[in-house]
Amino acid sequence: MRYPGKIAFSKYSTNQVILKVVTPEEAMKNKIKAALGRKDIRDFFDIEFLLRQGVALSCKKSELVALKNISKGFKDRDYKVALGSLLEAEVRKYYVRNKFSYLLSKIEKAAV
């Protein structure tokens, strides 16, 4: 598969680098596969992030059901520690309070 090249800029340097990147749609497919395999809360965060960027959930209904079941199994500690340790305070508070409600609503709509 050919990946499009993107130029990476930095405000700290005049160097520019061309990176090979996957499309957002391919990133979503990869994240869904990772989430189903690893069952890691960080993969679910990435899926929700991609959804918020307008990338569609593209998977089988059985995979949607599995994603939903796995995400509902995360405990408060998972949100506070495993995910929370990576997030800024305000975002951490959002996820501790709301968990993956946005993701679950998108799964519900896609599973119909």
C-alpha positions in Angstrom: 0.0 0.0 0.0 1.3 3.4 -0.8 1.0 6.0 1.9 0.8 9.7 1.1 3.8 11.8 2.0 3.2 14.7 4.4 5.6 17.5 5.2 6.3 17.9 8.9 7.0 21.4 10.1 8.4 22.6 13.4 8.2 26.0 14.9 11.6 25.3 16.5 13.6 24.5 13.4 13.8 25.4 9.7 14.2 21.7 8.8 11.3 20.0 7.0 10.8 16.3 6.8 8.6 14.3 4.5 6.8 11.5 6.4 5.0 8.5 5.1 1.6 8.5 6.9 -1.5 6.3 6.9 -4.8 7.8 6.0 -7.2 8.5 8.9 -9.4 5.7 7.6 -6.5 3.3 7.7 -5.6 4.5 11.2 -9.1 3.8 12.3 -9.0 0.2 10.9 -5.7 -0.3 12.7 -6.9 1.1 16.0 -10.1 -1.1 15.9 -8.0 -4.2 15.3 -5.6 -3.2 18.1 -8.5 -2.4 20.5 -10.1 -5.8 19.9 -6.8 -7.6 20.3 -5.1 -5.7 23.2 -8.2 -4.4 25.0 -6.2 -1.4 26.0 -8.1 1.7 27.1 -5.6 3.9 25.1 -6.8 2.3 21.8 -10.4 3.2 22.7 -9.3 6.8 23.4 -7.6 6.9 19.9 -10.8 5.5 18.3 -12.9 8.2 20.0 -10.4 10.9 18.9 -10.6 9.7 15.3 -14.4 9.7 15.5 -14.3 13.3 16.7 -12.2 14.2 13.7 -14.9 12.9 11.4 -13.5 9.4 10.6 -16.2 6.8 10.3 -16.3 3.5 12.2 -15.7 1.0 9.5 -16.0 -2.5 10.9 -18.4 -5.4 11.1 -21.4 -5.4 13.5 -19.8 -8.2 15.5 -16.7 -6.0 16.0 -18.9 -3.1 17.1 -20.6 -5.3 19.7 -17.2 -6.5 20.9 -15.8 -2.9 21.1 -18.9 -1.9 23.1 -18.5 -4.8 25.5 -14.8 -4.2 26.1 -15.3 -0.5 26.6 -18.0 -1.1 29.2 -15.5 -3.3 31.2 -13.1 -0.5 31.9 -13.1 0.5 35.6 -12.7 3.9 37.2 -9.1 3.1 37.9 -8.5 2.5 34.1 -9.8 6.0 33.4 -7.9 7.7 36.3 -4.6 5.9 35.9 -4.0 4.1 32.7 -5.7 6.7 30.5 -5.6 9.7 32.9 -1.8 9.6 33.3 -1.6 10.5 29.6 -4.1 13.3 29.6 -4.1 16.9 30.7 -6.2 17.6 33.9 -9.4 18.9 32.1 -9.5 16.1 29.6 -8.8 13.5 32.4 -11.8 14.9 34.3 -14.0 14.6 31.2 -13.2 10.9 30.8 -13.4 10.1 34.5 -16.9 11.7 34.4 -18.2 10.6 31.0 -16.1 7.6 30.2 -16.5 6.7 26.5 -20.1 7.9 26.2 -19.4 9.6 22.9 -17.8 6.5 21.4 -20.6 4.3 22.7 -23.2 6.5 21.1 -21.4 6.3 17.7 -21.2 2.5 18.1 -24.9 2.3 18.8 -25.7 4.3 15.7 -23.3 2.3 13.5 -24.6 -1.1 14.8 -28.1 -0.4 13.6 
